[in-house]
Amino acid sequence: MAKAASKNAKIKDAKASAEAKNWTKVIKAVRSPKSGAYTFKEAIIHKDKVKDYLSEK
């Protein structure tokens, strides 16, 4: 039989889940000035700072 998860584990997972929803993975295409090819930068940032990250060069 499988073990039942304790009540404390469920509460802890719910808090972690709620906090994790505030973070976003952002992929940004960056053009190389030398070759003109595109490369991609990935970052995991807070959802409030997405526009700032995308607007920076």
Number of C-alpha atoms within 10 A of each C-alpha: 3 4 5 6 8 8 8 9 9 11 11 10 11 12 10 11 11 9 10 11 10 11 14 15 12 16 12 14 12 13 12 10 8 6 7 9 10 12 10 10 10 10 12 11 14 15 13 11 11 16 9 8 14 12 7 6 5
